Structure formats: structure tokens, C-alpha cells
Amino acid sequence: MEEELTFEQAMQNLEKIADELEKDNLDLDTSVKKFEEGMKLSQKCNKMLQEAEKKITILIDDEEKDFTLNTEE
């Protein structure tokens, strides 16, 4: 079972993979595996950002509704 990474941990892992790929001393098979791992981490980070954006949007919308209700009274 894959451990649940925080956004920061996923980004650190992604940066490490990018550094390893830039060194250009990996064989093709290892490079492809690292690239695949990096793509999965990138998708995970993107999903986390989208979820955070949704939460922020909900909070902002709720705050605007509360403000509107309070000013109409």
C-alpha cells in the first residue's frame, strides 16, 4: 500500500527525480521508470492543488454569502 504523501513531500520527490534525470547517467529503462514515477507524482500534486482550490472557492463563496446576508439585514 502506497503511503499518503503531503504535497510538500510529493514535490520534493518530484524534484529529486528531475535532478536524477538531468544527470544523464541513468540507463534507458531506469530513466523511463523515473519519468513514469515523476508523471504520477505530478498528477498527484495537480490533484491536490485542484482539491485545495475547490476548498478555497467554497470558503470564499460562503464568506461572500455571509457578508451579503449580514449587509441586507
CHARMM internal coordinates of N, CA and C (Angstrom, degrees):
IC EDIT
DIST 1 N 1 CA 1.4627
DIST 1 CA 1 C 1.5325
ANGL 1 N 1 CA 1 C 109.97
DIST 1 C 2 N 1.3184
ANGL 1 CA 1 C 2 N 115.56
DIHE 1 N 1 CA 1 C 2 N 131.33
DIST 2 N 2 CA 1.4659
ANGL 1 C 2 N 2 CA 121.34
DIHE 1 CA 1 C 2 N 2 CA -177.35
DIST 2 CA 2 C 1.5247
ANGL 2 N 2 CA 2 C 109.55
DIHE 1 C 2 N 2 CA 2 C -75.99
DIST 2 C 3 N 1.3352
ANGL 2 CA 2 C 3 N 115.91
DIHE 2 N 2 CA 2 C 3 N 130.83
DIST 3 N 3 CA 1.4603
ANGL 2 C 3 N 3 CA 119.42
DIHE 2 CA 2 C 3 N 3 CA 178.52
DIST 3 CA 3 C 1.5175
ANGL 3 N 3 CA 3 C 109.67
DIHE 2 C 3 N 3 CA 3 C -69.51
DIST 3 C 4 N 1.3170
ANGL 3 CA 3 C 4 N 115.68
DIHE 3 N 3 CA 3 C 4 N 147.58
DIST 4 N 4 CA 1.4542
ANGL 3 C 4 N 4 CA 121.43
DIHE 3 CA 3 C 4 N 4 CA 179.66
DIST 4 CA 4 C 1.5286
ANGL 4 N 4 CA 4 C 109.54
DIHE 3 C 4 N 4 CA 4 C -78.74
DIST 4 C 5 N 1.3067
ANGL 4 CA 4 C 5 N 116.31
DIHE 4 N 4 CA 4 C 5 N 117.27
DIST 5 N 5 CA 1.4579
ANGL 4 C 5 N 5 CA 121.91
DIHE 4 CA 4 C 5 N 5 CA -179.30
DIST 5 CA 5 C 1.5168
ANGL 5 N 5 CA 5 C 110.27
DIHE 4 C 5 N 5 CA 5 C -92.25
DIST 5 C 6 N 1.3153
ANGL 5 CA 5 C 6 N 115.80
DIHE 5 N 5 CA 5 C 6 N 146.93
DIST 6 N 6 CA 1.4538
ANGL 5 C 6 N 6 CA 119.74
DIHE 5 CA 5 C 6 N 6 CA 169.96
DIST 6 CA 6 C 1.5299
ANGL 6 N 6 CA 6 C 107.31
DIHE 5 C 6 N 6 CA 6 C -77.43
DIST 6 C 7 N 1.3154
ANGL 6 CA 6 C 7 N 115.33
DIHE 6 N 6 CA 6 C 7 N 167.24
DIST 7 N 7 CA 1.4632
ANGL 6 C 7 N 7 CA 119.76
DIHE 6 CA 6 C 7 N 7 CA 177.68
DIST 7 CA 7 C 1.5214
ANGL 7 N 7 CA 7 C 110.62
DIHE 6 C 7 N 7 CA 7 C -58.93
DIST 7 C 8 N 1.3366
ANGL 7 CA 7 C 8 N 115.66
DIHE 7 N 7 CA 7 C 8 N -43.21
DIST 8 N 8 CA 1.4566
ANGL 7 C 8 N 8 CA 120.45
DIHE 7 CA 7 C 8 N 8 CA -178.25
DIST 8 CA 8 C 1.5252
ANGL 8 N 8 CA 8 C 111.79
DIHE 7 C 8 N 8 CA 8 C -63.95
DIST 8 C 9 N 1.3331
ANGL 8 CA 8 C 9 N 116.80
DIHE 8 N 8 CA 8 C 9 N -41.24
DIST 9 N 9 CA 1.4670
ANGL 8 C 9 N 9 CA 120.62
DIHE 8 CA 8 C 9 N 9 CA 178.51
DIST 9 CA 9 C 1.5286
ANGL 9 N 9 CA 9 C 110.62
DIHE 8 C 9 N 9 CA 9 C -65.05
DIST 9 C 10 N 1.3220
ANGL 9 CA 9 C 10 N 116.32
DIHE 9 N 9 CA 9 C 10 N -42.49
DIST 10 N 10 CA 1.4673
ANGL 9 C 10 N 10 CA 120.67
DIHE 9 CA 9 C 10 N 10 CA 179.46
DIST 10 CA 10 C 1.5217
ANGL 10 N 10 CA 10 C 110.19
DIHE 9 C 10 N 10 CA 10 C -62.62
DIST 10 C 11 N 1.3341
ANGL 10 CA 10 C 11 N 116.96
DIHE 10 N 10 CA 10 C 11 N -41.19
DIST 11 N 11 CA 1.4661
ANGL 10 C 11 N 11 CA 120.44
DIHE 10 CA 10 C 11 N 11 CA 178.81
DIST 11 CA 11 C 1.5306
ANGL 11 N 11 CA 11 C 111.39
DIHE 10 C 11 N 11 CA 11 C -65.71
DIST 11 C 12 N 1.3320
ANGL 11 CA 11 C 12 N 117.00
DIHE 11 N 11 CA 11 C 12 N -40.46
DIST 12 N 12 CA 1.4681
ANGL 11 C 12 N 12 CA 120.12
DIHE 11 CA 11 C 12 N 12 CA 177.31
DIST 12 CA 12 C 1.5239
ANGL 12 N 12 CA 12 C 110.59
DIHE 11 C 12 N 12 CA 12 C -61.94
DIST 12 C 13 N 1.3250
ANGL 12 CA 12 C 13 N 116.69
DIHE 12 N 12 CA 12 C 13 N -43.44
DIST 13 N 13 CA 1.4705
ANGL 12 C 13 N 13 CA 120.54
DIHE 12 CA 12 C 13 N 13 CA 178.40
DIST 13 CA 13 C 1.5200
ANGL 13 N 13 CA 13 C 110.81
DIHE 12 C 13 N 13 CA 13 C -63.45
DIST 13 C 14 N 1.3208
ANGL 13 CA 13 C 14 N 116.06
DIHE 13 N 13 CA 13 C 14 N -40.06
DIST 14 N 14 CA 1.4604
ANGL 13 C 14 N 14 CA 120.56
DIHE 13 CA 13 C 14 N 14 CA 179.19
DIST 14 CA 14 C 1.5288
ANGL 14 N 14 CA 14 C 110.93
DIHE 13 C 14 N 14 CA 14 C -64.58
DIST 14 C 15 N 1.3232
ANGL 14 CA 14 C 15 N 117.02
DIHE 14 N 14 CA 14 C 15 N -41.53
DIST 15 N 15 CA 1.4665
ANGL 14 C 15 N 15 CA 120.91
DIHE 14 CA 14 C 15 N 15 CA 177.53
DIST 15 CA 15 C 1.5312
ANGL 15 N 15 CA 15 C 110.94
DIHE 14 C 15 N 15 CA 15 C -64.20
DIST 15 C 16 N 1.3235
ANGL 15 CA 15 C 16 N 117.04
DIHE 15 N 15 CA 15 C 16 N -39.17
DIST 16 N 16 CA 1.4613
ANGL 15 C 16 N 16 CA 121.00
DIHE 15 CA 15 C 16 N 16 CA 178.43
DIST 16 CA 16 C 1.5290
ANGL 16 N 16 CA 16 C 110.56
DIHE 15 C 16 N 16 CA 16 C -63.14
DIST 16 C 17 N 1.3143
ANGL 16 CA 16 C 17 N 116.08
DIHE 16 N 16 CA 16 C 17 N -43.21
DIST 17 N 17 CA 1.4648
ANGL 16 C 17 N 17 CA 120.27
DIHE 16 CA 16 C 17 N 17 CA 178.52
DIST 17 CA 17 C 1.5274
ANGL 17 N 17 CA 17 C 110.23
DIHE 16 C 17 N 17 CA 17 C -63.09
DIST 17 C 18 N 1.3216
ANGL 17 CA 17 C 18 N 116.90
DIHE 17 N 17 CA 17 C 18 N -43.46
DIST 18 N 18 CA 1.4702
ANGL 17 C 18 N 18 CA 120.58
DIHE 17 CA 17 C 18 N 18 CA 179.25
DIST 18 CA 18 C 1.5254
ANGL 18 N 18 CA 18 C 110.61
DIHE 17 C 18 N 18 CA 18 C -60.75
DIST 18 C 19 N 1.3263
ANGL 18 CA 18 C 19 N 117.03
DIHE 18 N 18 CA 18 C 19 N -41.69
DIST 19 N 19 CA 1.4679
ANGL 18 C 19 N 19 CA 120.89
DIHE 18 CA 18 C 19 N 19 CA 177.51
DIST 19 CA 19 C 1.5259
ANGL 19 N 19 CA 19 C 111.22
DIHE 18 C 19 N 19 CA 19 C -62.23
DIST 19 C 20 N 1.3302
ANGL 19 CA 19 C 20 N 116.32
DIHE 19 N 19 CA 19 C 20 N -43.33
DIST 20 N 20 CA 1.4658
ANGL 19 C 20 N 20 CA 120.45
DIHE 19 CA 19 C 20 N 20 CA 179.80
DIST 20 CA 20 C 1.5228
ANGL 20 N 20 CA 20 C 111.04
DIHE 19 C 20 N 20 CA 20 C -63.44
DIST 20 C 21 N 1.3219
ANGL 20 CA 20 C 21 N 116.92
DIHE 20 N 20 CA 20 C 21 N -40.78
DIST 21 N 21 CA 1.4642
ANGL 20 C 21 N 21 CA 120.59
DIHE 20 CA 20 C 21 N 21 CA 179.91
DIST 21 CA 21 C 1.5237
ANGL 21 N 21 CA 21 C 111.70
DIHE 20 C 21 N 21 CA 21 C -69.18
DIST 21 C 22 N 1.3350
ANGL 21 CA 21 C 22 N 117.14
DIHE 21 N 21 CA 21 C 22 N -33.18
DIST 22 N 22 CA 1.4646
ANGL 21 C 22 N 22 CA 120.94
DIHE 21 CA 21 C 22 N 22 CA 179.94
DIST 22 CA 22 C 1.5264
ANGL 22 N 22 CA 22 C 112.29
DIHE 21 C 22 N 22 CA 22 C -70.44
DIST 22 C 23 N 1.3307
ANGL 22 CA 22 C 23 N 117.44
DIHE 22 N 22 CA 22 C 23 N -26.96
DIST 23 N 23 CA 1.4628
ANGL 22 C 23 N 23 CA 120.48
DIHE 22 CA 22 C 23 N 23 CA -178.57
DIST 23 CA 23 C 1.5210
ANGL 23 N 23 CA 23 C 112.04
DIHE 22 C 23 N 23 CA 23 C -65.86
DIST 23 C 24 N 1.3165
ANGL 23 CA 23 C 24 N 115.94
DIHE 23 N 23 CA 23 C 24 N -23.42
DIST 24 N 24 CA 1.4689
ANGL 23 C 24 N 24 CA 120.99
DIHE 23 CA 23 C 24 N 24 CA 174.31
DIST 24 CA 24 C 1.5307
ANGL 24 N 24 CA 24 C 113.53
DIHE 23 C 24 N 24 CA 24 C 63.60
DIST 24 C 25 N 1.3331
ANGL 24 CA 24 C 25 N 118.19
DIHE 24 N 24 CA 24 C 25 N 25.21
DIST 25 N 25 CA 1.4614
ANGL 24 C 25 N 25 CA 119.02
DIHE 24 CA 24 C 25 N 25 CA 178.15
DIST 25 CA 25 C 1.5313
ANGL 25 N 25 CA 25 C 111.79
DIHE 24 C 25 N 25 CA 25 C -112.03
DIST 25 C 26 N 1.3347
ANGL 25 CA 25 C 26 N 116.84
DIHE 25 N 25 CA 25 C 26 N 14.10
DIST 26 N 26 CA 1.4543
ANGL 25 C 26 N 26 CA 121.71
DIHE 25 CA 25 C 26 N 26 CA 178.49
DIST 26 CA 26 C 1.5221
ANGL 26 N 26 CA 26 C 109.73
DIHE 25 C 26 N 26 CA 26 C -94.23
DIST 26 C 27 N 1.3346
ANGL 26 CA 26 C 27 N 116.13
DIHE 26 N 26 CA 26 C 27 N 147.47
DIST 27 N 27 CA 1.4591
ANGL 26 C 27 N 27 CA 118.06
DIHE 26 CA 26 C 27 N 27 CA 174.39
DIST 27 CA 27 C 1.5245
ANGL 27 N 27 CA 27 C 108.96
DIHE 26 C 27 N 27 CA 27 C -73.41
DIST 27 C 28 N 1.3140
ANGL 27 CA 27 C 28 N 116.54
DIHE 27 N 27 CA 27 C 28 N 167.48
DIST 28 N 28 CA 1.4623
ANGL 27 C 28 N 28 CA 121.95
DIHE 27 CA 27 C 28 N 28 CA -173.70
DIST 28 CA 28 C 1.5268
ANGL 28 N 28 CA 28 C 111.74
DIHE 27 C 28 N 28 CA 28 C -59.17
DIST 28 C 29 N 1.3246
ANGL 28 CA 28 C 29 N 116.63
DIHE 28 N 28 CA 28 C 29 N -45.83
DIST 29 N 29 CA 1.4697
ANGL 28 C 29 N 29 CA 120.28
DIHE 28 CA 28 C 29 N 29 CA -178.02
DIST 29 CA 29 C 1.5319
ANGL 29 N 29 CA 29 C 111.16
DIHE 28 C 29 N 29 CA 29 C -61.10
DIST 29 C 30 N 1.3236
ANGL 29 CA 29 C 30 N 117.19
DIHE 29 N 29 CA 29 C 30 N -45.03
DIST 30 N 30 CA 1.4638
ANGL 29 C 30 N 30 CA 121.60
DIHE 29 CA 29 C 30 N 30 CA 179.02
DIST 30 CA 30 C 1.5237
ANGL 30 N 30 CA 30 C 110.44
DIHE 29 C 30 N 30 CA 30 C -65.48
DIST 30 C 31 N 1.3216
ANGL 30 CA 30 C 31 N 116.57
DIHE 30 N 30 CA 30 C 31 N -40.23
DIST 31 N 31 CA 1.4665
ANGL 30 C 31 N 31 CA 120.65
DIHE 30 CA 30 C 31 N 31 CA 178.62
DIST 31 CA 31 C 1.5259
ANGL 31 N 31 CA 31 C 110.93
DIHE 30 C 31 N 31 CA 31 C -60.82
DIST 31 C 32 N 1.3185
ANGL 31 CA 31 C 32 N 116.67
DIHE 31 N 31 CA 31 C 32 N -43.49
DIST 32 N 32 CA 1.4630
ANGL 31 C 32 N 32 CA 120.77
DIHE 31 CA 31 C 32 N 32 CA -179.91
DIST 32 CA 32 C 1.5284
ANGL 32 N 32 CA 32 C 110.24
DIHE 31 C 32 N 32 CA 32 C -64.66
DIST 32 C 33 N 1.3164
ANGL 32 CA 32 C 33 N 117.20
DIHE 32 N 32 CA 32 C 33 N -41.88
DIST 33 N 33 CA 1.4692
ANGL 32 C 33 N 33 CA 120.93
DIHE 32 CA 32 C 33 N 33 CA 178.34
DIST 33 CA 33 C 1.5295
ANGL 33 N 33 CA 33 C 110.99
DIHE 32 C 33 N 33 CA 33 C -63.83
DIST 33 C 34 N 1.3218
ANGL 33 CA 33 C 34 N 116.81
DIHE 33 N 33 CA 33 C 34 N -42.81
DIST 34 N 34 CA 1.4633
ANGL 33 C 34 N 34 CA 121.05
DIHE 33 CA 33 C 34 N 34 CA 178.52
DIST 34 CA 34 C 1.5333
ANGL 34 N 34 CA 34 C 110.32
DIHE 33 C 34 N 34 CA 34 C -64.47
DIST 34 C 35 N 1.3236
ANGL 34 CA 34 C 35 N 116.43
DIHE 34 N 34 CA 34 C 35 N -41.06
DIST 35 N 35 CA 1.4567
ANGL 34 C 35 N 35 CA 120.64
DIHE 34 CA 34 C 35 N 35 CA 178.89
DIST 35 CA 35 C 1.5251
ANGL 35 N 35 CA 35 C 110.20
DIHE 34 C 35 N 35 CA 35 C -62.79
DIST 35 C 36 N 1.3221
ANGL 35 CA 35 C 36 N 116.00
DIHE 35 N 35 CA 35 C 36 N -43.82
DIST 36 N 36 CA 1.4707
ANGL 35 C 36 N 36 CA 121.16
DIHE 35 CA 35 C 36 N 36 CA 179.02
DIST 36 CA 36 C 1.5367
ANGL 36 N 36 CA 36 C 110.39
DIHE 35 C 36 N 36 CA 36 C -61.93
DIST 36 C 37 N 1.3188
ANGL 36 CA 36 C 37 N 116.90
DIHE 36 N 36 CA 36 C 37 N -43.68
DIST 37 N 37 CA 1.4568
ANGL 36 C 37 N 37 CA 121.92
DIHE 36 CA 36 C 37 N 37 CA 177.83
DIST 37 CA 37 C 1.5389
ANGL 37 N 37 CA 37 C 110.11
DIHE 36 C 37 N 37 CA 37 C -61.87
DIST 37 C 38 N 1.3196
ANGL 37 CA 37 C 38 N 115.63
DIHE 37 N 37 CA 37 C 38 N -42.04
DIST 38 N 38 CA 1.4544
ANGL 37 C 38 N 38 CA 120.67
DIHE 37 CA 37 C 38 N 38 CA 178.34
DIST 38 CA 38 C 1.5228
ANGL 38 N 38 CA 38 C 112.36
DIHE 37 C 38 N 38 CA 38 C -63.07
DIST 38 C 39 N 1.3269
ANGL 38 CA 38 C 39 N 116.70
DIHE 38 N 38 CA 38 C 39 N -39.99
DIST 39 N 39 CA 1.4579
ANGL 38 C 39 N 39 CA 120.70
DIHE 38 CA 38 C 39 N 39 CA 178.23
DIST 39 CA 39 C 1.5250
ANGL 39 N 39 CA 39 C 110.85
DIHE 38 C 39 N 39 CA 39 C -63.68
DIST 39 C 40 N 1.3255
ANGL 39 CA 39 C 40 N 117.04
DIHE 39 N 39 CA 39 C 40 N -40.62
DIST 40 N 40 CA 1.4712
ANGL 39 C 40 N 40 CA 120.79
DIHE 39 CA 39 C 40 N 40 CA 178.21
DIST 40 CA 40 C 1.5196
ANGL 40 N 40 CA 40 C 110.62
DIHE 39 C 40 N 40 CA 40 C -64.05
DIST 40 C 41 N 1.3273
ANGL 40 CA 40 C 41 N 116.48
DIHE 40 N 40 CA 40 C 41 N -42.43
DIST 41 N 41 CA 1.4669
ANGL 40 C 41 N 41 CA 120.53
DIHE 40 CA 40 C 41 N 41 CA 178.19
DIST 41 CA 41 C 1.5296
ANGL 41 N 41 CA 41 C 110.70
DIHE 40 C 41 N 41 CA 41 C -64.94
DIST 41 C 42 N 1.3186
ANGL 41 CA 41 C 42 N 116.43
DIHE 41 N 41 CA 41 C 42 N -40.00
DIST 42 N 42 CA 1.4568
ANGL 41 C 42 N 42 CA 121.42
DIHE 41 CA 41 C 42 N 42 CA 179.00
DIST 42 CA 42 C 1.5302
ANGL 42 N 42 CA 42 C 110.17
DIHE 41 C 42 N 42 CA 42 C -62.06
DIST 42 C 43 N 1.3189
ANGL 42 CA 42 C 43 N 116.96
DIHE 42 N 42 CA 42 C 43 N -43.51
DIST 43 N 43 CA 1.4597
ANGL 42 C 43 N 43 CA 120.92
DIHE 42 CA 42 C 43 N 43 CA 178.21
DIST 43 CA 43 C 1.5263
ANGL 43 N 43 CA 43 C 111.01
DIHE 42 C 43 N 43 CA 43 C -64.77
DIST 43 C 44 N 1.3336
ANGL 43 CA 43 C 44 N 116.31
DIHE 43 N 43 CA 43 C 44 N -39.33
DIST 44 N 44 CA 1.4677
ANGL 43 C 44 N 44 CA 121.34
DIHE 43 CA 43 C 44 N 44 CA 178.44
DIST 44 CA 44 C 1.5306
ANGL 44 N 44 CA 44 C 110.03
DIHE 43 C 44 N 44 CA 44 C -62.88
DIST 44 C 45 N 1.3260
ANGL 44 CA 44 C 45 N 117.39
DIHE 44 N 44 CA 44 C 45 N -45.20
DIST 45 N 45 CA 1.4632
ANGL 44 C 45 N 45 CA 121.67
DIHE 44 CA 44 C 45 N 45 CA 178.80
DIST 45 CA 45 C 1.5286
ANGL 45 N 45 CA 45 C 110.53
DIHE 44 C 45 N 45 CA 45 C -62.48
DIST 45 C 46 N 1.3122
ANGL 45 CA 45 C 46 N 116.12
DIHE 45 N 45 CA 45 C 46 N -43.10
DIST 46 N 46 CA 1.4605
ANGL 45 C 46 N 46 CA 120.77
DIHE 45 CA 45 C 46 N 46 CA 179.50
DIST 46 CA 46 C 1.5299
ANGL 46 N 46 CA 46 C 110.60
DIHE 45 C 46 N 46 CA 46 C -61.40
DIST 46 C 47 N 1.3277
ANGL 46 CA 46 C 47 N 116.44
DIHE 46 N 46 CA 46 C 47 N -42.53
DIST 47 N 47 CA 1.4615
ANGL 46 C 47 N 47 CA 120.79
DIHE 46 CA 46 C 47 N 47 CA 178.94
DIST 47 CA 47 C 1.5310
ANGL 47 N 47 CA 47 C 110.49
DIHE 46 C 47 N 47 CA 47 C -63.40
DIST 47 C 48 N 1.3292
ANGL 47 CA 47 C 48 N 116.81
DIHE 47 N 47 CA 47 C 48 N -42.62
DIST 48 N 48 CA 1.4665
ANGL 47 C 48 N 48 CA 120.80
DIHE 47 CA 47 C 48 N 48 CA 178.61
DIST 48 CA 48 C 1.5274
ANGL 48 N 48 CA 48 C 110.71
DIHE 47 C 48 N 48 CA 48 C -61.80
DIST 48 C 49 N 1.3284
ANGL 48 CA 48 C 49 N 116.89
DIHE 48 N 48 CA 48 C 49 N -41.71
DIST 49 N 49 CA 1.4617
ANGL 48 C 49 N 49 CA 120.65
DIHE 48 CA 48 C 49 N 49 CA 179.10
DIST 49 CA 49 C 1.5231
ANGL 49 N 49 CA 49 C 111.44
DIHE 48 C 49 N 49 CA 49 C -65.21
DIST 49 C 50 N 1.3352
ANGL 49 CA 49 C 50 N 116.52
DIHE 49 N 49 CA 49 C 50 N -40.17
DIST 50 N 50 CA 1.4617
ANGL 49 C 50 N 50 CA 119.99
DIHE 49 CA 49 C 50 N 50 CA 178.82
DIST 50 CA 50 C 1.5287
ANGL 50 N 50 CA 50 C 110.75
DIHE 49 C 50 N 50 CA 50 C -64.57
DIST 50 C 51 N 1.3314
ANGL 50 CA 50 C 51 N 116.80
DIHE 50 N 50 CA 50 C 51 N -41.19
DIST 51 N 51 CA 1.4652
ANGL 50 C 51 N 51 CA 120.56
DIHE 50 CA 50 C 51 N 51 CA 178.35
DIST 51 CA 51 C 1.5309
ANGL 51 N 51 CA 51 C 111.03
DIHE 50 C 51 N 51 CA 51 C -64.12
DIST 51 C 52 N 1.3213
ANGL 51 CA 51 C 52 N 116.70
DIHE 51 N 51 CA 51 C 52 N -41.54
DIST 52 N 52 CA 1.4623
ANGL 51 C 52 N 52 CA 120.75
DIHE 51 CA 51 C 52 N 52 CA 177.84
DIST 52 CA 52 C 1.5284
ANGL 52 N 52 CA 52 C 110.50
DIHE 51 C 52 N 52 CA 52 C -63.61
DIST 52 C 53 N 1.3213
ANGL 52 CA 52 C 53 N 116.22
DIHE 52 N 52 CA 52 C 53 N -41.24
DIST 53 N 53 CA 1.4629
ANGL 52 C 53 N 53 CA 120.67
DIHE 52 CA 52 C 53 N 53 CA 179.00
DIST 53 CA 53 C 1.5257
ANGL 53 N 53 CA 53 C 110.79
DIHE 52 C 53 N 53 CA 53 C -62.25
DIST 53 C 54 N 1.3351
ANGL 53 CA 53 C 54 N 117.35
DIHE 53 N 53 CA 53 C 54 N -40.99
DIST 54 N 54 CA 1.4642
ANGL 53 C 54 N 54 CA 121.02
DIHE 53 CA 53 C 54 N 54 CA 178.09
DIST 54 CA 54 C 1.5284
ANGL 54 N 54 CA 54 C 110.58
DIHE 53 C 54 N 54 CA 54 C -61.96
DIST 54 C 55 N 1.3350
ANGL 54 CA 54 C 55 N 116.77
DIHE 54 N 54 CA 54 C 55 N -44.06
DIST 55 N 55 CA 1.4611
ANGL 54 C 55 N 55 CA 120.68
DIHE 54 CA 54 C 55 N 55 CA 179.86
DIST 55 CA 55 C 1.5241
ANGL 55 N 55 CA 55 C 110.81
DIHE 54 C 55 N 55 CA 55 C -62.51
DIST 55 C 56 N 1.3237
ANGL 55 CA 55 C 56 N 116.12
DIHE 55 N 55 CA 55 C 56 N -43.10
DIST 56 N 56 CA 1.4687
ANGL 55 C 56 N 56 CA 120.41
DIHE 55 CA 55 C 56 N 56 CA -179.99
DIST 56 CA 56 C 1.5235
ANGL 56 N 56 CA 56 C 110.08
DIHE 55 C 56 N 56 CA 56 C -64.11
DIST 56 C 57 N 1.3281
ANGL 56 CA 56 C 57 N 116.79
DIHE 56 N 56 CA 56 C 57 N -42.37
DIST 57 N 57 CA 1.4640
ANGL 56 C 57 N 57 CA 121.09
DIHE 56 CA 56 C 57 N 57 CA 178.81
DIST 57 CA 57 C 1.5203
ANGL 57 N 57 CA 57 C 110.46
DIHE 56 C 57 N 57 CA 57 C -60.79
DIST 57 C 58 N 1.3283
ANGL 57 CA 57 C 58 N 117.15
DIHE 57 N 57 CA 57 C 58 N -43.57
DIST 58 N 58 CA 1.4678
ANGL 57 C 58 N 58 CA 121.16
DIHE 57 CA 57 C 58 N 58 CA 178.83
DIST 58 CA 58 C 1.5263
ANGL 58 N 58 CA 58 C 110.12
DIHE 57 C 58 N 58 CA 58 C -62.49
DIST 58 C 59 N 1.3294
ANGL 58 CA 58 C 59 N 116.57
DIHE 58 N 58 CA 58 C 59 N -44.64
DIST 59 N 59 CA 1.4635
ANGL 58 C 59 N 59 CA 119.97
DIHE 58 CA 58 C 59 N 59 CA 179.39
DIST 59 CA 59 C 1.5292
ANGL 59 N 59 CA 59 C 112.16
DIHE 58 C 59 N 59 CA 59 C -62.17
DIST 59 C 60 N 1.3077
ANGL 59 CA 59 C 60 N 116.29
DIHE 59 N 59 CA 59 C 60 N -42.25
DIST 60 N 60 CA 1.4699
ANGL 59 C 60 N 60 CA 120.78
DIHE 59 CA 59 C 60 N 60 CA 179.29
DIST 60 CA 60 C 1.5224
ANGL 60 N 60 CA 60 C 110.12
DIHE 59 C 60 N 60 CA 60 C -65.59
DIST 60 C 61 N 1.3353
ANGL 60 CA 60 C 61 N 116.48
DIHE 60 N 60 CA 60 C 61 N -44.93
DIST 61 N 61 CA 1.4670
ANGL 60 C 61 N 61 CA 120.07
DIHE 60 CA 60 C 61 N 61 CA 179.28
DIST 61 CA 61 C 1.5230
ANGL 61 N 61 CA 61 C 110.81
DIHE 60 C 61 N 61 CA 61 C -61.30
DIST 61 C 62 N 1.3307
ANGL 61 CA 61 C 62 N 117.10
DIHE 61 N 61 CA 61 C 62 N -43.21
DIST 62 N 62 CA 1.4661
ANGL 61 C 62 N 62 CA 120.78
DIHE 61 CA 61 C 62 N 62 CA 178.40
DIST 62 CA 62 C 1.5184
ANGL 62 N 62 CA 62 C 110.98
DIHE 61 C 62 N 62 CA 62 C -62.54
DIST 62 C 63 N 1.3165
ANGL 62 CA 62 C 63 N 116.55
DIHE 62 N 62 CA 62 C 63 N -42.45
DIST 63 N 63 CA 1.4623
ANGL 62 C 63 N 63 CA 121.01
DIHE 62 CA 62 C 63 N 63 CA -179.79
DIST 63 CA 63 C 1.5308
ANGL 63 N 63 CA 63 C 110.21
DIHE 62 C 63 N 63 CA 63 C -64.48
DIST 63 C 64 N 1.3254
ANGL 63 CA 63 C 64 N 117.44
DIHE 63 N 63 CA 63 C 64 N -40.76
DIST 64 N 64 CA 1.4714
ANGL 63 C 64 N 64 CA 120.80
DIHE 63 CA 63 C 64 N 64 CA 179.10
DIST 64 CA 64 C 1.5210
ANGL 64 N 64 CA 64 C 110.46
DIHE 63 C 64 N 64 CA 64 C -65.70
DIST 64 C 65 N 1.3456
ANGL 64 CA 64 C 65 N 117.29
DIHE 64 N 64 CA 64 C 65 N -38.74
DIST 65 N 65 CA 1.4616
ANGL 64 C 65 N 65 CA 120.77
DIHE 64 CA 64 C 65 N 65 CA 178.16
DIST 65 CA 65 C 1.5237
ANGL 65 N 65 CA 65 C 109.76
DIHE 64 C 65 N 65 CA 65 C -65.16
DIST 65 C 66 N 1.3326
ANGL 65 CA 65 C 66 N 117.43
DIHE 65 N 65 CA 65 C 66 N -44.60
DIST 66 N 66 CA 1.4602
ANGL 65 C 66 N 66 CA 121.09
DIHE 65 CA 65 C 66 N 66 CA 178.48
DIST 66 CA 66 C 1.5240
ANGL 66 N 66 CA 66 C 110.60
DIHE 65 C 66 N 66 CA 66 C -60.68
DIST 66 C 67 N 1.3136
ANGL 66 CA 66 C 67 N 117.37
DIHE 66 N 66 CA 66 C 67 N -42.10
DIST 67 N 67 CA 1.4610
ANGL 66 C 67 N 67 CA 121.88
DIHE 66 CA 66 C 67 N 67 CA -179.80
DIST 67 CA 67 C 1.5263
ANGL 67 N 67 CA 67 C 109.99
DIHE 66 C 67 N 67 CA 67 C -63.54
DIST 67 C 68 N 1.3423
ANGL 67 CA 67 C 68 N 116.34
DIHE 67 N 67 CA 67 C 68 N -43.95
DIST 68 N 68 CA 1.4520
ANGL 67 C 68 N 68 CA 120.96
DIHE 67 CA 67 C 68 N 68 CA -179.67
DIST 68 CA 68 C 1.5269
ANGL 68 N 68 CA 68 C 110.52
DIHE 67 C 68 N 68 CA 68 C -64.08
DIST 68 C 69 N 1.3309
ANGL 68 CA 68 C 69 N 116.88
DIHE 68 N 68 CA 68 C 69 N -43.97
DIST 69 N 69 CA 1.4651
ANGL 68 C 69 N 69 CA 120.52
DIHE 68 CA 68 C 69 N 69 CA 179.20
DIST 69 CA 69 C 1.5172
ANGL 69 N 69 CA 69 C 111.69
DIHE 68 C 69 N 69 CA 69 C -63.30
DIST 69 C 70 N 1.3140
ANGL 69 CA 69 C 70 N 117.36
DIHE 69 N 69 CA 69 C 70 N -40.45
DIST 70 N 70 CA 1.4588
ANGL 69 C 70 N 70 CA 121.88
DIHE 69 CA 69 C 70 N 70 CA -178.71
DIST 70 CA 70 C 1.5331
ANGL 70 N 70 CA 70 C 112.18
DIHE 69 C 70 N 70 CA 70 C -69.50
DIST 70 C 71 N 1.3003
ANGL 70 CA 70 C 71 N 117.98
DIHE 70 N 70 CA 70 C 71 N -32.30
DIST 71 N 71 CA 1.4571
ANGL 70 C 71 N 71 CA 120.60
DIHE 70 CA 70 C 71 N 71 CA -178.22
DIST 71 CA 71 C 1.5226
ANGL 71 N 71 CA 71 C 111.76
DIHE 70 C 71 N 71 CA 71 C -82.90
DIST 71 C 72 N 1.3224
ANGL 71 CA 71 C 72 N 118.15
DIHE 71 N 71 CA 71 C 72 N -17.93
DIST 72 N 72 CA 1.4636
ANGL 71 C 72 N 72 CA 121.39
DIHE 71 CA 71 C 72 N 72 CA -179.52
DIST 72 CA 72 C 1.5204
ANGL 72 N 72 CA 72 C 111.05
DIHE 71 C 72 N 72 CA 72 C -83.54
DIST 72 C 73 N 1.3155
ANGL 72 CA 72 C 73 N 118.63
DIHE 72 N 72 CA 72 C 73 N -16.04
DIST 73 N 73 CA 1.4709
ANGL 72 C 73 N 73 CA 121.50
DIHE 72 CA 72 C 73 N 73 CA -176.40
DIST 73 CA 73 C 1.4912
ANGL 73 N 73 CA 73 C 112.04
DIHE 72 C 73 N 73 CA 73 C -74.74
END
COOR INIT
IC SEED 1 N 1 CA 1 C
IC BUILD
